[in-house]
Amino acid sequence: MIEGYLRDLVRDAVREALDARADAEAAMPASALSFWEPQAAELIGIKAHALRDLRRKGLVEAVRLGGRICYRRESLVALLEQQRIDNEN
């Protein structure tokens, strides 16, 4: 009985995680591989200084190109997944 409940719980959690990843990837422009810091922040719905703080804390990967900070698409998706809040009902 509890095994069935746990199996359903895990299945639902995995499904939600995969849906969240698909939603995050779908929200990003298809042609862009990376984004400058202000673009990346706007894209994920936070201020540039908040994204910079997350980068400095090591919570999101970035690269420096020509003196500017650039975020890869995969890094932004990973950040969104990492910051996800599950419903606790």
Secondary structure as UniProt FT lines:
FT   HELIX           2..27
FT   TURN            30..31
FT   STRAND          34..36
FT   HELIX           37..44
FT   HELIX           48..56
FT   TURN            57..58
FT   STRAND          63..65
FT   TURN            66..67
FT   STRAND          68..72
FT   HELIX           73..82
//
